[in-house]
Each structure stands twice: as C-alpha cells, then as structure tokens.
Amino acid sequence: MKLFRTLPTSKLIAIVIGVVVVAIGGASIAVAAGGGGPTPPPKPLADAIHDALAGTKPAGVTARISFTNKLFPSGALTGQAGSALMSGASGRLWLNDGGGRLELQSDAGDVQITWNDTKATVYDASSNTAYTFDLPAQKQATGSTDQAPSVTDITNFLTELSKHWTVSGAEATNVAGEEAYNVKVSPSHDGGLLGSAQLAWDALNGVPLRVAIYAQGASTPALALEATDISFGAVSDSDVQVSPPAGAKVVDLSSQTSGTESGKDTGAPVTGLAAVQAAAGFPVTAPDTLVGLARRDVRLVGPADSRSALVVYGQGLGAIVVVERPKDAKQAAGGSLQALPSVTLDGVTAHELATQLGTILTWDRENVTYILAGSVPSSAAEAAARALR
C-alpha cells in the first residue's frame, strides 16, 4: 500500500494497464481488425467453443500488433511522462508454453511486458524502470486432463453466464486471414460504464484473435489489442525470456505488498460498520446509502500498521468503492494521485481521473484521506464524494 502511494501517477496507471495487457496476452490474444477472407461455417456458440478448444494447440504464436488506449480523455494526464501503455503503440507479440512477451514501440520509449506462470515484468524505457509482480497461482483440479469440456458443459456455463450478461451467438468472421468466430458480451444490469467486450478466436485451434472493450454508447473500443499479422509455430524461449537491460531500476511490487510485509495483521478479519469504526483508530464515514446505492460491505484491510477502511456501495460493475485511511502528513491527498486534475467539492480540493470506464476521486478531510472509485461518470462520483463529507 505504501509503495502505491508514492509511485508517480503515470507509472501507477501504466502498471495497472500493464496488468490488463498481461491478462490479455496470457490468454494468447492477438487482436486484428476483421477483414475479408474465408469464414467458418455457422455454428451454435457452444459448438464453436467446444470445437476450438478441442483443436490442436499451436506450438507458439508470433504476431505484429497495435495496442490502442483511448481510456483517458485528452488532457486528463497533463504533465505526466508519456508511456506506450497509456498512449497506445505498435509492436510485436511472442507466446509459447513458457510464457509470453509483448513489445510496444513508441517515441516515448519502448515498453516490454514479459510473463510466465508465476511472474510478470513491465519495463518502461522512458524511465528505465522495471516493475515486477507475482501472478495468481493457477489451481489444477484433481484428476483434470487436457480434454476439452463437452458441449453440454459449455452450454450449462453459458446458461449461468446469461443470468448476468447478454451473450451473442458465434459470428463467423475472418480475423488476420484466419477463419474465426466472434462473440460479444454485455452486462445485463449493474454494469457501470462498461458497454461490452468482444472476443474472437481461431476456429481451428482456439487461439483468441480479437479483444476489445467498449464503454457505454461508444462505437470504438476504449482498449484494444490488434495484430496486423499472425503466424503459428514454435517460438524459442529466447524470444520470450527477455530481462530488463543492465542498469535498469527494478521495483518488486510483490515483495512490497506481500504477506511478509512488516506489521501484517494475521488475526481474524474485521468486518461490519461498528467493528470497523471501533478498531480503525480514525473516524470512518460510511452512511447506509450513497447516491442511491446501499452499503454492502465494510471491512479493515492492509497491515496492522497501515490499516484502511474499505466500504462498498451497490453491487456488480456498477458498485462504488471507498477507501479511507489516516492522512500521511508527508504526502498530499491520495499520494501519487495528487498530480491528477483538481476539482472543488464544496470548498475542498480533490483530485480526479475521469475515464470512459470509470472515475477515481481523492481528497482529505479532518486528517483522513478518502479515495473513491467506481464505473460511474464523474458527476456521479463527485455527488458521492460530497455525500461523504
């Protein structure tokens, strides 16, 4: 927690986007704009998924890509150092069973993102800094095999998914010269500002070929990873396992936020408003409702020497999350977030980042720092912040 308070805003945001790109690339995604060419035969979605998963897995993937990031409005990060992760860039992608590497090239300096089953590294040449972090362990089910799930199992999964998401059928298309199927999913309710997400995959081998995330009402994606060319075949480990250059500053995010951090609380979790207010050691503000959303959860998080109150209003992607913690006298409101554009909340200066998919606000009041985040417009976030004052 302390590390994230001191990182420059541009680097903090770049790391978050880097995690998203790792998640995308970890699924072997290489996106490309749909074009002409042969398309596969029409199929029900469950059959298209089953046949793709049952297909022969390629030994590796190589692609030329273009990463687009329209998440941040013009001027939202004025004065921040440029980064290929925040401004978008072209580059290359390599994947094999050992992991992956995504190289983004821009005038601001290249970005290299590498990962394997346990760890990821985001290296930004513009600052000559590499950020490393552990990836969640993948649990292997007892007795599991590489056999593809049955059509019935996939159908049951899609039925459950459709309770909360609107799922399209499998659209036959062609992506980067490959026969593919495309599916669109959008939240049925409590979706916040998320409009939809689209994914296309190779009809023969199941390799995802397109990913794009759209805000509500937008005709172009807020985030997209696109390939201008793609090929399947063996990829050497030397193409994937690339270390930051000698002399680069290395910041291990996992070690600075892991369970071995000094002061970590190993006791029972503290939940519920009364218990949190009694144990926090600072005033905790958590009304029953916030801009019409009911309070769903209150708990203490973080190590014992740096506790924060986490309050959740609403549910699903439309929820608003509020973090409250004692003000650090050595830092301005929200630590690194202080470089964000300022707004006035009833005479109090706050800092705000408004994007197509959500808003973050931070401010200080009576020696408490507040950070409010949600997939809501800036007007709704500001109204919620005023209600907490």
C-alpha positions in Angstrom: 0.0 0.0 0.0 2.8 2.5 0.9 4.5 1.9 -2.4 1.4 2.7 -4.5 1.0 6.0 -2.6 4.4 7.2 -3.8 4.6 6.0 -7.4 4.2 8.7 -10.0 0.6 8.8 -11.4 1.7 8.0 -14.9 3.7 4.9 -13.7 0.9 3.8 -11.4 -1.7 3.9 -14.2 0.8 2.3 -16.7 1.3 -0.6 -14.3 -2.4 -1.2 -14.0 -2.8 -1.2 -17.8 0.2 -3.5 -18.0 -1.6 -6.0 -15.7 -4.6 -5.8 -18.1 -2.3 -6.4 -21.1 -0.7 -9.4 -19.3 -4.1 -10.8 -18.7 -4.9 -10.4 -22.4 -1.7 -11.8 -23.6 -1.7 -14.6 -21.1 -4.7 -15.9 -22.9 -2.7 -15.9 -26.2 -4.6 -13.0 -27.6 -3.5 -11.3 -30.7 -6.2 -8.9 -32.0 -6.8 -7.9 -35.5 -9.4 -5.9 -37.4 -11.8 -8.2 -39.1 -11.3 -8.3 -42.9 -12.0 -10.2 -46.0 -11.3 -13.8 -46.5 -12.9 -17.2 -45.9 -15.1 -17.6 -42.9 -16.0 -20.8 -41.0 -19.4 -22.5 -41.2 -22.2 -21.1 -38.9 -22.3 -22.9 -35.6 -24.1 -22.6 -32.2 -21.9 -20.8 -29.7 -21.3 -23.8 -27.5 -20.3 -25.9 -30.5 -17.9 -23.2 -31.8 -16.3 -23.0 -28.4 -16.0 -26.8 -28.0 -14.5 -27.4 -31.4 -12.0 -24.6 -30.9 -10.9 -26.0 -27.5 -10.7 -29.5 -28.9 -8.5 -28.4 -31.8 -4.7 -28.9 -32.0 -2.9 -26.3 -29.8 -0.2 -24.5 -31.7 3.4 -24.7 -30.5 3.6 -20.9 -30.3 2.2 -17.6 -31.6 4.1 -14.7 -33.3 2.3 -11.5 -34.3 2.7 -7.9 -35.2 0.3 -5.9 -33.1 -1.1 -2.4 -32.5 -2.2 -1.5 -29.0 -4.9 1.2 -28.7 -5.7 3.0 -25.5 -8.5 5.6 -25.6 -9.3 5.2 -22.0 -8.2 8.6 -20.9 -9.7 11.9 -22.2 -7.4 14.4 -23.8 -5.6 16.5 -21.1 -6.5 14.2 -18.2 -2.8 13.4 -17.6 -1.3 16.8 -18.5 2.3 17.0 -17.4 2.7 13.2 -17.0 5.5 11.4 -18.8 4.4 9.6 -21.9 4.2 5.8 -22.0 3.3 3.4 -24.8 0.9 1.8 -22.4 -1.1 5.0 -21.9 -0.9 6.5 -25.3 -1.0 3.3 -27.5 1.7 1.9 -29.7 2.6 -0.7 -32.3 4.8 -3.7 -31.6 5.2 -7.4 -31.6 4.0 -10.4 -29.6 5.6 -13.8 -28.9 4.0 -16.7 -27.0 4.9 -20.3 -26.1 4.2 -22.7 -23.3 6.8 -21.0 -21.1 5.1 -17.6 -21.2 4.9 -14.5 -23.4 6.5 -11.2 -24.4 4.7 -8.1 -25.7 6.9 -5.3 -27.1 5.3 -1.9 -27.6 7.3 0.7 -29.6 6.7 4.5 -29.4 8.6 7.8 -29.5 8.3 8.0 -25.7 10.3 4.8 -25.3 9.6 1.1 -25.7 7.7 -1.0 -23.2 8.5 -4.6 -22.7 6.0 -6.8 -20.9 7.1 -10.4 -20.2 5.4 -13.1 -18.2 5.4 -16.8 -17.3 3.1 -18.9 -15.0 4.3 -17.1 -11.8 5.7 -13.7 -12.5 5.3 -10.7 -14.8 7.6 -7.8 -15.6 6.7 -4.4 -17.1 9.8 -2.5 -18.3 9.3 1.1 -19.4 12.3 2.5 -21.3 11.1 6.1 -20.8 12.0 5.8 -17.1 14.4 2.9 -17.4 12.4 1.2 -14.7 11.1 -2.4 -14.5 8.1 -3.3 -12.3 7.8 -7.0 -11.4 4.8 -8.7 -9.7 3.7 -12.2 -8.9 0.8 -13.7 -10.8 -2.0 -15.6 -9.1 -1.3 -19.3 -8.8 -3.3 -21.5 -11.2 -5.0 -24.3 -9.4 -5.1 -27.6 -11.1 -8.2 -29.6 -10.4 -7.6 -33.2 -9.1 -7.7 -35.7 -11.9 -8.0 -33.0 -14.5 -6.9 -33.6 -18.1 -6.4 -31.6 -21.2 -9.7 -32.9 -22.7 -12.0 -30.1 -23.9 -15.2 -29.7 -21.9 -18.3 -31.2 -23.5 -20.9 -29.2 -25.4 -23.3 -29.9 -22.6 -20.8 -28.4 -20.0 -20.2 -25.4 -22.2 -24.0 -24.9 -22.7 -24.5 -25.0 -18.9 -21.8 -22.5 -18.4 -23.3 -20.1 -21.0 -26.7 -20.5 -19.3 -25.3 -19.4 -16.0 -23.4 -16.6 -17.7 -26.5 -15.3 -19.4 -28.2 -14.7 -16.0 -26.0 -11.6 -15.6 -24.6 -11.0 -19.1 -26.2 -10.7 -22.6 -24.2 -13.1 -24.8 -24.4 -13.0 -28.5 -24.2 -16.0 -30.8 -21.0 -17.1 -32.6 -20.5 -14.7 -35.5 -18.5 -16.3 -38.3 -15.8 -13.9 -39.4 -12.2 -13.7 -40.6 -9.5 -12.1 -38.5 -6.0 -11.5 -39.8 -6.6 -14.0 -42.5 -7.8 -16.7 -40.1 -11.2 -18.2 -40.0 -12.7 -17.2 -36.7 -15.8 -16.8 -34.5 -16.6 -13.6 -32.7 -18.7 -13.2 -29.5 -20.0 -10.1 -27.8 -20.9 -9.9 -24.1 -22.5 -7.0 -22.3 -23.7 -6.7 -18.7 -27.5 -7.2 -18.3 -27.5 -5.0 -15.1 -25.2 -3.3 -12.7 -22.7 -2.8 -15.5 -21.5 0.7 -14.7 -20.0 2.4 -17.7 -19.0 -0.8 -19.4 -20.8 -1.3 -22.7 -19.5 -4.5 -24.0 -16.5 -6.7 -24.6 -15.8 -8.6 -27.8 -13.6 -11.7 -28.3 -12.8 -13.5 -31.5 -10.9 -16.8 -31.6 -9.4 -19.0 -34.3 -12.0 -21.6 -35.4 -9.4 -24.4 -35.7 -7.1 -24.0 -32.8 -8.9 -21.8 -30.3 -6.2 -19.1 -30.1 -8.0 -15.8 -29.2 -7.6 -13.4 -32.1 -9.5 -10.3 -31.1 -10.2 -8.5 -27.8 -11.8 -5.1 -27.4 -13.5 -3.3 -24.5 -16.2 -0.7 -25.2 -17.7 2.0 -23.0 -21.4 2.5 -23.0 -22.6 4.1 -26.2 -19.1 4.1 -27.8 -18.6 2.9 -31.4 -14.9 2.4 -30.9 -13.1 0.5 -28.2 -11.6 2.1 -25.1 -8.9 -0.6 -25.1 -7.9 -2.9 -27.9 -5.0 -5.1 -28.8 -4.7 -5.7 -32.6 -2.5 -7.8 -34.8 -1.6 -6.8 -38.3 -0.1 -10.2 -39.0 -0.1 -13.5 -37.1 1.5 -16.9 -37.6 1.5 -20.2 -35.6 4.7 -22.2 -35.0 7.4 -22.9 -32.5 8.7 -19.8 -30.6 12.1 -20.1 -28.8 12.4 -19.3 -25.1 15.0 -16.6 -26.0 12.2 -14.7 -27.8 10.1 -14.8 -24.6 12.5 -14.7 -21.7 14.0 -11.2 -22.0 15.4 -9.4 -19.0 15.4 -5.6 -18.4 18.7 -4.0 -19.5 21.6 -3.7 -17.2 21.3 -0.6 -15.0 17.5 -0.5 -15.0 15.8 0.2 -11.8 13.8 -2.8 -10.6 10.8 -2.3 -8.3 9.4 -5.6 -7.0 5.7 -4.8 -6.3 5.1 -8.3 -4.9 7.7 -8.0 -2.1 6.5 -4.6 -1.1 2.9 -5.6 -0.8 3.1 -9.3 0.1 2.1 -11.0 3.3 5.7 -10.8 4.6 5.4 -7.0 4.9 6.2 -5.7 8.4 3.2 -5.2 10.5 0.9 -7.6 8.6 -2.2 -8.5 10.7 -2.7 -12.2 11.0 -5.8 -12.0 13.1 -9.4 -12.5 12.2 -10.8 -10.1 9.6 -12.6 -7.1 11.0 -15.9 -6.6 9.2 -19.2 -4.7 9.8 -19.5 -1.0 10.4 -19.5 -1.0 14.2 -16.5 -3.3 14.4 -14.5 -1.3 11.8 -15.3 2.0 13.5 -14.1 0.6 16.8 -10.9 -0.9 15.5 -9.8 1.6 12.8 -8.2 4.2 15.0 -9.5 7.0 12.9 -13.0 8.3 12.0 -14.8 6.0 9.5 -17.6 7.6 7.4 -20.0 5.1 5.9 -23.6 6.1 5.5 -26.3 3.5 4.9 -26.7 4.6 1.3 -24.6 6.6 -1.2 -26.2 8.3 -4.2 -28.9 5.7 -4.0 -26.7 2.7 -3.6 -27.0 0.6 -0.5 -23.9 -0.1 1.6 -22.9 -3.7 1.0 -19.7 -4.3 2.9 -17.4 -2.6 5.4 -14.0 -4.1 6.4 -10.5 -3.2 7.5 -7.7 -4.0 5.0 -4.0 -3.8 5.0 -1.2 -4.5 7.5 -1.8 -3.6 11.2 0.5 -0.6 11.0 -1.3 0.9 8.0 -5.0 0.0 8.2 -7.6 1.3 5.8 -11.4 1.0 5.8 -12.9 -0.4 2.7 -16.6 0.4 2.1 -18.6 -1.0 -0.9 -21.9 0.5 -2.1 -24.0 -1.2 -4.7 -23.0 -4.4 -6.5 -21.6 -5.7 -9.7 -19.6 -3.5 -12.0 -21.8 -0.5 -11.0 -20.6 -0.5 -7.4 -18.8 2.4 -5.8 -15.8 1.6 -3.6 -14.5 4.0 -0.9 -11.1 3.6 0.8 -10.5 5.7 4.0 -7.2 5.9 5.8 -5.3 8.2 8.1 -3.7 11.1 6.2 0.0 10.8 5.7 1.4 14.2 6.9 4.3 13.8 4.4 2.1 13.5 1.4 -0.8 15.4 -0.2 -4.2 13.8 -0.7 -4.1 10.3 -2.3 -0.2 10.2 -2.5 0.7 9.9 -6.2 -2.9 10.7 -7.3 -2.3 14.4 -6.3 -0.9 15.0 -9.8 -4.4 14.4 -11.3 -6.6 17.3 -12.4 -8.2 19.1 -9.4 -11.9 19.7 -8.8 -13.6 21.5 -5.9 -16.0 19.7 -3.7 -17.9 22.3 -1.5 -14.7 24.2 -0.9 -12.4 21.2 -0.6 -9.8 20.5 -3.3 -10.0 16.9 -4.7 -8.1 15.2 -7.5 -9.9 13.3 -10.2 -9.3 10.9 -13.0 -12.3 10.5 -15.2 -12.2 7.9 -18.0 -14.6 6.2 -20.4 -15.0 3.3 -18.0 -14.9 4.9 -14.6 -13.8 7.7 -12.2 -11.4 8.0 -9.3 -11.5 10.8 -6.8 -9.3 11.5 -3.8 -9.4 14.2 -1.1 -8.5 14.9 2.5 -10.9 15.8 5.3 -10.1 16.1 9.0 -6.8 14.1 8.8 -8.4 11.3 6.8 -7.7 10.6 3.2 -10.5 9.3 1.0 -10.2 7.5 -2.3 -13.5 6.9 -4.2 -13.6 4.7 -7.3 -16.4 3.4 -9.5 -17.5 2.7 -13.0 -19.6 5.8 -12.9 -19.5 9.3 -14.6 -17.5 12.0 -12.9 -20.7 13.8 -11.9 -22.0 10.7 -10.0 -18.6 10.2 -8.4 -18.5 13.9 -7.3 -22.0 13.7 -5.9 -21.0 10.6 -3.9 -17.9 12.3 -2.6 -20.0 15.3 -1.4 -22.3 13.0 0.4 -19.4 11.5 2.3 -18.2 14.9 3.5 
